[in-house]
Amino acid sequence: MPFIFPNPLFSTVSLFVVSLDKEDNIIYINPYAAKILGYKIQELVGTHFFETLEIHQNKKNDNNIWKEITKELKCKNNEFCYVHFNTTINEENGLITHIGENITQNYQAAETLRKNNEVMQDLFDNSNDLIFICNLKGDFLFANKACRRTLGYKTEEFTHLNVNHLIYPKEKYATKIAILDIIKKSPSLTFETVLVGKKGNLIYLKGNISCKFENEKPMALRGILHNVTEKIRAEKSQNLYYSIANLTVKSKNLDQLYTSIHEELGKVIEVNNFYIKLYSHDKSEILFPYYTDEAKQNEASLRHRTAGQGLTDYVMQSEKALFLNENEITHLLKKENLKLFGPKPKVWIGVPLKFENEVIGLISVKCYKNQNTYSIEDLELLDFISGQIALAIQRKKNEEALEKQTARLEAVFDSSSHIMWTIDKNYKLTAYNQNYFQFIDNQTFNENNSLENNMLSMENRVKNKELYHFWFGQYDQAFTGKKLHFECKMPTIKDEIRWWEVFLNPIKNTNGEIEELSAIAHDITNKKNAEIQLKENSESMRKAKEIAENSLRVKENFLANMSHEIRTPMNGVIGMIDLLNETKLDAEQKEYVNIVKKSSYTLLNILNDILDLSKIEAGKMKLQPKSLDLRKTIEKIIALFLQQAQKKNLDISINIDKKIPNFIIADETRLLQIIANLMANAIKFTEKGVITLKINIEKRTKKHIFIKIEIKDTGIGIAEENLQLLFDTFSQLDTSWSKNYGGTGLGLVISKELAKLMQGEMGVNSEIGVGSTFWFTFLTAETTEKPLEEEEKSITKKKDFQSILAQISPSILVVDDNVINRKVASEILKKYKCNITQASSGKEAIEKITNNFFDLVLMDIQMPDLDGVQTTQQIRNLQLTKTPIIIALTAYSMKKDRQRFLNQGFDDYLSKPIDAQKLIEKIIGYLSPENKNNGKEYLEKIQTNEIIDFVVLEQLEKYGGRELVEESLVEFAEDTKNILLSCQNALKDNNFSILKGNLHTLKGNAGTLGITQVAEKASEIEKKLKENNLENIENDLLHLSKVFDVFLQFRLDYSISNA
């Protein structure tokens, strides 16, 4: 049953009244409360209060909770109402009555206001604009997030901030005036100011400021400002960029350009410490063309320093801009091992200057006081304008260089002795120098400076239309792009015809189009006249040279013919002497024969001297420099002349400077020829006393040595007036019929010329009755290359050619038109058991060869009708089953003759007079059993792959005699047999040390005697052993033995030929 509340007042009041039992069940609720909740009274009475109406709140019925509390109650329609309970009555029957006021409308209004405030706060905080409220003293009352973030302060810090402290000093006055106008209610204008952030950065603001009034009294300032810092920076950067670009034009020079760059940059950022640095590639230096530095105001100006390990160098090498604070500078210096020039700044910015992708320098700013002076934005700004700065600097440098170059060119243009001018496509002068003006006569110029008129005036002066059209033809060619260089004649003002050298060059614009021509001409009349004279002189010299060369050819031919004519009868004389010497002669007859033989060879020596002189005069004498031991060379000379000196009871003294190198480079043959000639003269003209040979170093450089050799005698001496005659061709001091000393007078002449060939000279000092000192010098060089050692030993063993030729019994045809020559050759060969047939002409020789077989033919060259060359060629064309060996036997003895004859079809060559031993040796070489059927193969073998170097052999034979050569070869053969046996044993025992030693010895021995194949093979095997290459060593030694066998056959032939 519903509870009837005893107090009827509750049923009529507009208050919320509800009575609850101890279990929080509703016992009573007045009509006003039920109406608010949207229920009927009966629907609520008996229900649990908290479960029905207050589902979101504490469900415990605590009286303390109900005092002065606002409860959110759920209505029947699921909406909520708000009741503020302020009275609680405890009834006697245990009920609790709660009385409250319906505040739903007020609560909803307050909630709406709260939500609206939250929305506004969110709006302010999410705005990019700076929104703030401050009192008239400048203290902040409110600031949104954007304001706090932009200025860099936290929320709690704003309570202590004052706007006046944030305004940039330079903007304080303007800002104060603008605020006063706002307070005075002046018309609203856009407000602009600059604040300083917490980090010292400048913040440019633009927007609106309003004033709050209460009772017409200003109470606070409200502001909504836009951050336009980036916009202002971009504008300034762009303006700075264009300003620097224009500085190239405005600045008079580089110094002014640097100063202007500094000033323009100072309008945007702080530049109290500003540097422009340039890198000099040529000198590897850092240049300081411009800088300002607070720390160096009292120091001398720094202009440059050596490039090294500074911050500047680091940035330029890395080609990247750097922004560093003090700590970062310290870290980088330590990490990269860099040096700091000057005090350490708080902050430093360095940006490389690049021109055409190449770093040319650097700009930098720094601050010693505050590390917040610069920001990353400043780095970006400097990086942005660095390219323009580099371009401006490079352009100005180019301009200055161009101005200097232009000034120099103008100076050259005006001061040059050349005529210079330029013309355009209309043939109009565009530039010319003073010489051109004077050359074409200034009176001919008109106001238009038309080149055509000038050329016409020249045409009128010289009356030469061809010259006029010639010039325009040249211009037209040059305008096609050709560079012309020509010579021509042109008249001067005085109608004097002069020669000119002219250069015409097209001048192209940047598009490659030819707009103008440049012309340079200079007077070459004197040069031209000289060339004409030189040409005439050259022609005269050419004719004189031809005459001289013709004379030289005539002389050479004469000498060759004389050699031939002399050698032909001498062939008979010497040949017959050799034959006579082999007959039974008594002692007196033997003596007479030897005298005749000696005289014959003396005549041959004279002939050889004449030929040597001829070669020297013709410039055909060539030196053959090789390594030699000068001391060994002197030993040969002493061995050669010791016997002659002893016969005259003369002593020979040798004095060799210890500083003379062990080995030098020189032509030993010619050196011996000079020394031998001087020694022979010294012995010849000295009757008693001593012959002294002295050798010392005259001069020494890093590469060369001048050696002086003196031969001093105690002979008859030479008068001073006769000294110069000594070196005249065919000159002798004693020309009387009763002269005591013989000679041709050619020895000293040849020796002097040979000394000249050796880049030295020859001279003499002499005193009558005291003696003479002949000396000469020669240029040489020290070498480490060892020469071939020549061991002089006596020969003891001979073989008989007769036994070998008796076995062969060769058929030989002797062809010569001279009966004596035929007889000499025939008799020599008959003594060696050869079957001889003679032919007196080429025709007869062909007939005999056609009808008979011959092993070998000795062919004379000079014969009437059919000469030896023609005869040989016809024999070759006979197509015989076996063509005989054909050897040229002639009196021609020039060096070039041998190769000429070989090229003309001969198998070999022998010069007259006939040397019996060489003739027999040559025949055995071709016809011995080992070579008899080899024909041409034998010649090819001995020419292309000779077992021995005959140059070395001839040297040994010349200075030691044939006996020495044979004895040396015999000893070499015996020693080598033992060495090869030792090599085989060493190989079996794997004793490669002994093997190498044996091969080294063999190489040296063979090289000394000129046995080249043995020396080369031994050297080849030795080299392999040194490289530890043991491959095919056994076969190599077998090959070496076979090469040695070839040598043994050669030695046998050599011994037989000496029998």
Secondary structure, DSSP 8 states (H G I E B T S, - for coil): -----S-GGGGTSSSEEEEE-TT-BEEEE-HHHHHHHT--HHHHTTSBHHHHT-TTS-----HHHHTTEEEEEE-TTS-EEEEEEEEEEE-TTS-EEEEEEE-HHHHHHHHHHHHHHHHHHHHHHT-SSEEEEEETT-BEEEE-HHHHHHHT--HHHHTT-BHHHHB-GGGHHHHHHHHHHHHTT-----EEEEEE-TTS-EEEEEEEEEEEEETTEEEEEEEEEEE-HHHHHHHHHHHHHHHHHHHHHH-SSHHHHHHHHHHHHHTTS--SSEEEEEEETTTTEEEEEEEE-GGGTTS----EEE--SBHHHHHHHHT--EEEEHHHHHHHHHHHT-B--SS--SEEEEEEEEETTEEEEEEEEEESS-TTS--HHHHHHHHHHHHHHHHHHHHHHHHHHHHHHHHHHHHHHHH-SSEEEEEETTSBEEEE-HHHHHHS-GGG--TT-BHHHHHHHHHHHHT-HHHHHHHHHHHHHHTTT--EEEEEEEE-TT--EEEEEEEEEEEE-TTS-EEEEEEEEEE-HHHHHHHHHHHHHHHHHHHHHHHHHHHHHHHHHHHHHHHHHHHHHHHHHHHHHHHHHTS---HHHHHHHHHHHHHHHHHHHHHHHHHHHHHHHTT------EEE-HHHHHHHHHHHHHHHHHHTT-EEEEEE-TTS-S-EEE-HHHHHHHHHHHHHHHHHT-SSSEEEEEEEEEEE-SS-EEEEEEEE--SS---GGGGGGGGSTT--S--STT-S----S-HHHHHHHHHHHTT--EEEEEETTTEEEEEEEEEE-B------------------HHHHHHHH--EEEEE-S-HHHHHHHHHHHHHTT-EEEEESSHHHHHHHHHHS--SEEEE-S--SSS-HHHHHHHHHTT--SS--EEEEEES---HHHHHHHHHTT-SEEEESS--HHHHHHHHHHHHSTTTTTTTHHHHHHHHHS-SS-HHHHHHHHHHHHHHHHHHHHHHHHHHHHHHHHHHHHHHHTT-HHHHHHHHHHHHHHHHHHT-HHHHHHHHHHHHHHHTT--TTHHHHHHHHHHHHHHHHHHHHHHHHHT-
